[in-house]
Amino acid sequence: MQARKQKISKARMLYTGFLVYNHSMEIILASASPRRKEILEKAGYEIKIIPSNYKEGILNQKYSDYLVENCAYQKAFDVKTRGYEKDIIIGADTVVVLNNKILGKPENKQDAFDMLKSLSDKTHFVATSICLIKGNNVKIAVDKTFVTFRKLTDKEINEYIKTKNPLDKAGSYGIQDIGFDFYTKIDGEIDNVIGFPLKLFESMLAFFN
């Protein structure tokens, strides 16, 4: 575990903006997330979807960058070991964090209600870690966006849950959902809240050109 933590620490990087993508490289997304797929395809990337078999286990823990970095790394590494040594593999992990506690996807409608109630009238942050692996080359980074919710009523929380949109999302909400108006302020990249910070990804990808 210590050796892995040191490897991830060395792979961390800062990003400074957009860099050009070499379209001759094949990219694999180690995720079944339709939101990540949509963001990448809208940006013009041709990707292959190969979901990782790695099982996450970080819910209800205190947040640290290492936790989400390690999760993204394990997802990408799992796909790499299945015969994709020469491809660029994307591992990603998104968490919602309130009072330094990680909120994952709700287990049921009541869990979704409790999460949204806890986010009401507060500021939380969304952290997404991206890990890119190609052969022995690894790049890992984390982006954070701060989101402020207005005060929510029980009625509007329940109405939102009836749409079933919150049930497959970390923190029990999708900021991209039609009609979603629970927030009053966003500080950072909205793509990060959706689940994939595109600017961060593009700057990381340039290191593999």
C-alpha positions in Angstrom: 0.0 0.0 0.0 2.8 2.4 0.9 4.6 1.7 -2.4 1.4 2.3 -4.4 0.8 5.6 -2.5 4.3 6.7 -3.4 3.7 5.8 -7.1 0.5 7.8 -7.2 2.1 10.7 -5.4 4.9 10.8 -8.0 2.3 10.7 -10.8 0.4 13.7 -9.6 0.6 16.8 -11.8 -0.8 20.3 -12.2 -2.5 21.3 -15.4 -2.4 24.6 -17.2 -4.9 24.4 -20.0 -5.7 22.9 -23.4 -3.1 21.0 -25.3 -3.5 19.2 -28.7 -4.6 15.6 -28.9 -3.0 13.1 -31.3 -6.0 11.3 -32.8 -3.8 8.3 -33.9 -3.8 7.1 -30.3 -6.6 4.7 -29.2 -8.3 5.6 -26.0 -10.1 3.2 -23.7 -12.6 4.5 -21.1 -12.6 2.1 -18.1 -16.1 3.2 -17.1 -19.7 2.5 -18.2 -20.7 6.0 -17.2 -22.9 7.5 -20.0 -22.0 11.0 -18.8 -18.3 10.5 -19.2 -18.8 8.9 -22.6 -21.0 11.8 -23.7 -18.5 14.5 -22.6 -15.7 12.8 -24.4 -17.6 12.2 -27.6 -19.0 15.7 -27.7 -15.4 16.9 -27.5 -14.5 14.8 -30.6 -12.8 11.8 -29.0 -13.3 8.3 -30.4 -13.2 6.0 -27.4 -13.7 2.3 -26.7 -15.7 1.4 -23.6 -14.3 -1.4 -21.4 -15.7 -1.1 -17.9 -13.3 -1.8 -15.0 -14.1 -4.7 -12.7 -12.5 -2.9 -9.8 -14.9 -2.6 -6.8 -14.8 0.7 -5.0 -14.8 0.9 -1.2 -14.4 4.5 -0.2 -17.9 5.5 0.8 -18.5 7.2 4.1 -14.8 7.7 4.6 -13.0 11.0 5.3 -11.9 12.5 2.0 -8.4 12.6 0.8 -7.0 13.1 -2.7 -5.3 9.8 -2.4 -8.5 7.9 -2.0 -10.0 9.1 -5.3 -6.6 8.9 -7.0 -6.1 5.3 -6.0 -9.6 4.4 -7.1 -9.1 6.0 -10.6 -5.7 4.2 -10.8 -7.1 0.8 -9.9 -9.9 1.1 -12.5 -7.4 2.0 -15.3 -4.9 -0.7 -14.1 -7.5 -3.4 -14.1 -8.3 -2.8 -17.8 -4.6 -2.5 -18.7 -3.9 -6.0 -17.3 -6.6 -7.5 -19.5 -4.5 -7.1 -22.6 -4.4 -3.4 -23.3 -0.8 -2.6 -22.6 -0.4 -0.4 -25.7 -3.5 1.7 -25.4 -4.2 4.8 -23.4 -6.6 3.9 -20.6 -8.8 6.4 -18.7 -9.7 5.6 -15.1 -11.9 8.1 -13.3 -13.6 8.5 -10.0 -16.1 11.2 -8.9 -17.2 11.8 -5.3 -19.3 14.4 -3.6 -17.8 15.6 -0.3 -19.7 17.3 2.5 -17.9 18.2 5.8 -14.9 16.1 4.5 -17.1 13.0 4.3 -17.5 11.2 1.0 -21.1 10.7 -0.3 -21.5 8.0 -2.9 -24.5 6.8 -4.9 -27.6 6.3 -2.8 -28.7 2.8 -1.8 -32.4 3.6 -2.1 -34.9 6.5 -2.2 -34.6 7.2 1.5 -30.8 7.4 1.3 -31.2 9.8 -1.7 -33.5 12.0 0.4 -31.2 12.0 3.4 -28.2 13.0 1.2 -30.1 15.8 -0.5 -31.4 17.1 2.8 -27.8 17.1 4.2 -26.7 19.2 1.1 -29.5 21.7 1.5 -28.4 25.3 2.2 -24.7 24.3 2.3 -21.6 24.3 0.2 -19.9 21.0 -0.7 -17.3 20.1 -3.3 -17.2 17.5 -6.1 -13.8 15.8 -6.7 -12.9 13.9 -9.8 -9.7 12.0 -10.2 -8.5 11.0 -13.6 -5.8 8.4 -14.2 -4.2 7.9 -17.6 -2.1 4.8 -18.2 -0.2 3.7 -21.3 2.3 0.9 -20.7 4.4 1.9 -17.8 3.5 5.6 -18.0 1.0 6.9 -15.5 -0.5 10.4 -15.0 -3.0 11.1 -12.2 -4.6 14.4 -11.1 -7.7 15.6 -9.2 -10.0 18.5 -10.0 -12.4 20.0 -7.5 -15.5 22.1 -8.0 -17.4 23.8 -5.1 -21.2 23.8 -5.3 -23.6 25.7 -3.1 -27.2 24.5 -2.7 -30.1 26.7 -1.7 -32.5 25.6 1.1 -34.5 22.7 -0.2 -38.0 21.7 0.9 -39.0 18.1 1.5 -41.6 18.4 -1.3 -39.1 19.4 -4.0 -36.6 16.8 -2.8 -39.3 14.1 -3.1 -40.4 15.4 -6.5 -36.8 15.1 -7.8 -36.5 11.6 -6.4 -39.6 10.6 -8.2 -37.8 11.2 -11.5 -35.3 8.5 -10.5 -32.5 10.7 -11.7 -30.7 10.9 -8.4 -30.5 7.1 -7.9 -27.4 6.4 -10.0 -25.4 9.5 -9.1 -22.9 10.3 -6.4 -24.4 12.7 -3.9 -27.9 11.9 -5.3 -28.0 14.6 -7.9 -27.1 15.3 -11.4 -26.4 19.0 -12.1 -27.1 18.3 -15.8 -30.6 17.0 -15.2 -33.4 18.9 -16.9 -35.0 21.4 -14.6 -32.4 20.8 -11.8 -32.2 24.1 -9.9 -31.1 23.2 -6.4 -27.8 25.1 -6.7 -27.1 28.8 -6.4 -23.4 28.9 -7.1 -20.7 26.8 -8.9 -17.0 27.6 -8.4 -15.0 25.5 -10.9 -15.6 23.4 -13.9 -19.2 22.1 -14.4 -17.9 19.1 -16.4 -16.2 18.0 -13.2 -19.5 18.0 -11.3 -21.1 15.9 -14.2 -18.2 13.4 -13.8 -15.4 14.2 -16.1 -13.3 17.5 -16.1 -12.4 17.8 -19.8 -9.8 20.5 -19.5 -7.8 18.5 -17.0 -8.1 15.4 -19.2 -6.8 17.2 -22.3 -3.8 18.7 -20.5 -2.9 15.2 -19.2 -3.4 13.5 -22.5 -0.9 15.8 -24.2 1.9 14.1 -22.2 1.3 10.9 -24.2 1.8 12.7 -27.6 
